[in-house]
Amino acid sequence: MLDARQLEALVAVLEHGSFGAAAEQLHLTLAAVSLRVKALEESLGQRLLVRGKRLRATVAGQALLAYARQLQLMEADLLASLPGHAPAAGRDWQ
């Protein structure tokens, strides 16, 4: 099973175009985001990002991005279908 925090870091990096912006959005250090993406790459045995002047996803990275977005949509649908769920409640477990 893929690590949700690692996937979240990958999505943030790709959506924001940099590790720094992703770290800011996730309220993490740049190093933490970088380590999460690196760990995901190592667990899958392949590069997910092409690092250079402009950051972009590899074919595998694009596939994981699509997968992560599907998971987000499925989670939103599930939460919306739960009785008494308030959409603004977010992910608080109280």
C-alpha positions as CSV (number, residue, x, y, z in Angstrom):
1,M,0.0,0.0,0.0
2,L,1.2,3.5,-0.8
3,D,2.0,5.9,2.0
4,A,-0.7,8.7,2.0
5,R,1.7,11.3,3.4
6,Q,4.2,10.6,0.6
7,L,1.5,10.8,-2.0
8,E,0.3,14.0,-0.5
9,A,3.8,15.5,-0.8
10,L,4.2,14.4,-4.4
11,V,0.8,16.0,-5.3
12,A,1.7,19.2,-3.6
13,V,5.1,19.4,-5.3
14,L,3.5,18.9,-8.7
15,E,0.6,21.2,-8.1
16,H,2.8,24.0,-6.7
17,G,5.7,23.5,-9.0
18,S,8.4,23.4,-6.3
19,F,9.4,21.7,-3.1
20,G,9.4,25.0,-1.2
21,A,5.9,26.0,-2.1
22,A,4.7,22.4,-1.4
23,A,6.4,22.5,2.0
24,E,4.7,25.8,2.8
25,Q,1.3,24.5,1.8
26,L,1.8,21.3,3.8
27,H,3.2,23.2,6.8
28,L,6.4,21.1,6.6
29,T,10.0,21.8,6.0
30,L,11.4,21.6,2.5
31,A,13.6,18.7,3.7
32,A,10.6,16.8,5.0
33,V,8.8,17.1,1.6
34,S,11.9,16.1,-0.3
35,L,12.4,13.1,2.0
36,R,8.8,11.9,1.5
37,V,9.0,12.2,-2.3
38,K,12.4,10.4,-2.3
39,A,11.0,7.6,-0.1
40,L,8.1,7.2,-2.4
41,E,10.5,7.0,-5.4
42,E,12.6,4.4,-3.6
43,S,9.6,2.3,-2.6
44,L,8.5,2.2,-6.2
45,G,12.0,1.8,-7.6
46,Q,11.7,4.7,-10.1
47,R,11.9,8.4,-10.5
48,L,8.6,10.3,-10.2
49,L,10.0,13.8,-10.9
50,V,12.4,15.3,-13.3
51,R,14.3,17.9,-11.3
52,G,15.8,20.8,-13.3
53,K,15.0,24.4,-14.2
54,R,11.3,23.3,-14.3
55,L,10.0,20.5,-12.1
56,R,7.8,18.0,-13.9
57,A,6.4,14.5,-13.5
58,T,7.8,11.5,-15.2
59,V,5.3,9.1,-16.8
60,A,5.2,7.2,-13.5
61,G,4.7,10.5,-11.6
62,Q,1.8,11.5,-13.8
63,A,0.2,8.1,-13.2
64,L,0.5,8.5,-9.4
65,L,-0.8,12.1,-9.6
66,A,-3.9,10.8,-11.4
67,Y,-4.3,8.0,-8.9
68,A,-4.0,10.5,-5.9
69,R,-6.6,12.8,-7.5
70,Q,-9.0,9.8,-7.9
71,L,-8.4,9.0,-4.2
72,Q,-9.2,12.6,-3.2
73,L,-12.5,12.5,-5.2
74,M,-13.5,9.1,-3.7
75,E,-12.8,10.4,-0.2
76,A,-14.8,13.5,-0.8
77,D,-17.7,11.3,-2.1
78,L,-17.5,9.0,0.9
79,L,-17.4,11.8,3.4
80,A,-20.4,13.5,1.7
81,S,-22.4,10.3,1.9
82,L,-21.8,9.8,5.7
83,P,-24.8,10.7,7.8
84,G,-24.3,13.9,9.8
85,H,-21.0,14.8,8.0
86,A,-20.4,18.5,7.8
87,P,-18.3,19.3,4.7
88,A,-16.5,22.2,6.5
89,A,-15.5,19.8,9.3
90,G,-12.4,18.6,7.4
91,R,-10.4,15.7,8.8
92,D,-10.8,16.3,12.5
93,W,-11.4,13.1,14.5
94,Q,-13.4,14.2,17.5
